[in-house]
Amino acid sequence: MPSARDRPGRVELAASLVLALLVSAGSALGQMYKCVDERGVTQYSDKPRPGCNEVDIQPIPPVWGRVIPYREDLKAAEQAFQQRQLQRDREFAAERRKLADAMRRCEILNAELQSASALRRVPDSVAHDARIARLNAEILQKCR
């Protein structure tokens, strides 16, 4: 497997990409400035200049009225999460019980088939053959 020394420039490229992402992320969180020049023309900038004032950028209000700040109810969210977790655990336990019951049923069917197949002299061979066929069909249907 080639090492980093065999691939010149890859490490430097990765480092420069990480640096570029960090720099661009910082500018996304920047402040805006409003500048009005001597002719009364208003310009906006992300860099402070002489004669410019900071601008508090607010979201556009919705059509139906004022902006309502988002308030997350952490206590209710935690309770809902715990309820979902309990429900998932209950469903998992029920599924596990169902699977264990099915496995026990298959063990019983296999033991019954083994004992029925081990009989050498059967008084009613037609009923015996039908029982073995029924056990085989049930095992195929429920135990595979």
C-alpha positions as CSV (number, residue, x, y, z in Angstrom):
1,M,0.0,0.0,0.0
2,P,1.5,3.4,-1.0
3,S,2.4,5.7,1.9
4,A,1.8,9.4,2.1
5,R,5.4,10.0,1.0
6,D,4.7,8.1,-2.3
7,R,1.8,10.5,-3.0
8,P,3.3,14.0,-3.0
9,G,1.0,16.9,-2.4
10,R,-2.0,14.9,-1.1
11,V,-1.4,15.8,2.6
12,E,-0.8,19.4,1.7
13,L,-4.0,19.4,-0.4
14,A,-6.0,18.0,2.4
15,A,-4.6,20.4,4.9
16,S,-5.3,23.4,2.6
17,L,-8.9,22.2,2.1
18,V,-9.5,21.9,5.8
19,L,-8.0,25.4,6.3
20,A,-10.3,26.8,3.5
21,L,-13.4,25.3,5.1
22,L,-12.5,26.8,8.5
23,V,-11.9,30.2,7.0
24,S,-15.1,30.2,5.0
25,A,-17.1,29.0,8.1
26,G,-15.8,32.0,10.1
27,S,-17.1,34.4,7.5
28,A,-20.5,32.9,7.5
29,L,-20.9,33.9,11.1
30,G,-19.7,37.5,10.5
31,Q,-21.4,40.8,11.2
32,M,-22.9,43.1,8.5
33,Y,-22.1,46.9,8.3
34,K,-24.2,49.6,6.7
35,C,-22.4,52.5,5.0
36,V,-23.9,55.7,3.6
37,D,-21.6,57.7,1.5
38,E,-21.6,61.5,0.9
39,R,-24.1,61.2,-2.0
40,G,-26.5,59.3,0.3
41,V,-26.0,55.9,-1.4
42,T,-26.3,53.0,1.0
43,Q,-24.0,50.0,0.8
44,Y,-23.7,47.0,2.9
45,S,-20.4,45.2,3.7
46,D,-19.1,42.4,5.8
47,K,-16.0,44.4,6.7
48,P,-16.0,47.4,9.0
49,R,-15.0,50.7,7.4
50,P,-14.8,54.2,8.7
51,G,-18.3,55.8,8.9
52,C,-20.1,52.4,8.8
53,N,-22.5,51.2,11.5
54,E,-23.2,47.6,12.6
55,V,-26.5,46.3,11.3
56,D,-28.5,43.7,13.2
57,I,-29.9,41.4,10.5
58,Q,-33.3,40.1,11.4
59,P,-35.2,37.4,9.5
60,I,-38.0,38.4,7.2
61,P,-41.3,38.3,9.1
62,P,-43.8,35.7,7.9
63,V,-46.9,36.7,6.0
64,W,-49.1,36.0,9.1
65,G,-47.3,38.4,11.4
66,R,-44.3,38.6,13.7
67,V,-41.5,36.2,14.0
68,I,-41.9,33.8,16.9
69,P,-38.6,32.7,18.3
70,Y,-38.1,28.9,18.5
71,R,-38.2,27.5,22.0
72,E,-37.3,23.9,22.4
73,D,-38.9,22.2,25.4
74,L,-36.0,20.0,26.4
75,K,-37.9,18.3,29.2
76,A,-40.8,17.3,27.0
77,A,-38.4,16.2,24.3
78,E,-36.5,14.0,26.8
79,Q,-39.8,12.5,28.0
80,A,-40.9,11.8,24.5
81,F,-37.5,10.2,23.7
82,Q,-37.7,8.0,26.9
83,Q,-41.3,6.9,25.9
84,R,-40.1,6.0,22.4
85,Q,-37.1,4.1,23.9
86,L,-39.4,2.2,26.3
87,Q,-41.8,1.3,23.5
88,R,-38.9,0.1,21.3
89,D,-37.6,-2.0,24.3
90,R,-41.1,-3.5,24.8
91,E,-41.4,-4.4,21.1
92,F,-37.9,-5.9,21.1
93,A,-38.7,-8.0,24.2
94,A,-42.0,-9.2,22.6
95,E,-40.2,-10.1,19.4
96,R,-37.5,-12.0,21.4
97,R,-40.2,-13.9,23.3
98,K,-42.0,-14.7,20.0
99,L,-38.7,-16.0,18.5
100,A,-37.9,-18.1,21.6
101,D,-41.4,-19.6,21.5
102,A,-41.0,-20.4,17.8
103,M,-37.7,-22.1,18.5
104,R,-39.1,-24.1,21.3
105,R,-42.0,-25.2,19.1
106,C,-39.5,-26.2,16.4
107,E,-37.5,-28.2,18.9
108,I,-40.7,-30.0,20.0
109,L,-41.7,-30.7,16.4
110,N,-38.2,-32.0,15.5
111,A,-38.2,-34.3,18.6
112,E,-41.6,-35.6,17.7
113,L,-40.6,-36.3,14.1
114,Q,-37.4,-38.1,15.3
115,S,-39.4,-40.3,17.7
116,A,-42.0,-41.0,15.1
117,S,-39.4,-41.9,12.5
118,A,-37.6,-44.2,14.9
119,L,-40.6,-46.5,15.3
120,R,-40.0,-49.7,13.4
121,R,-43.2,-51.6,13.8
122,V,-46.3,-49.4,13.4
123,P,-49.8,-50.9,13.7
124,D,-51.4,-48.2,11.5
125,S,-48.8,-47.3,8.9
126,V,-51.1,-45.0,6.9
127,A,-51.8,-42.8,10.0
128,H,-48.1,-43.0,10.9
129,D,-47.1,-41.8,7.4
130,A,-49.6,-39.0,7.5
131,R,-48.3,-37.9,10.9
132,I,-44.7,-37.8,9.6
133,A,-45.8,-35.9,6.5
134,R,-47.7,-33.4,8.7
135,L,-44.7,-32.9,10.9
136,N,-42.4,-32.4,8.0
137,A,-44.8,-29.9,6.4
138,E,-45.1,-28.0,9.7
139,I,-41.3,-28.0,10.2
140,L,-40.8,-26.7,6.7
141,Q,-43.4,-24.0,7.2
142,K,-42.5,-22.7,10.7
143,C,-38.9,-23.6,11.3
144,R,-36.9,-22.4,8.3
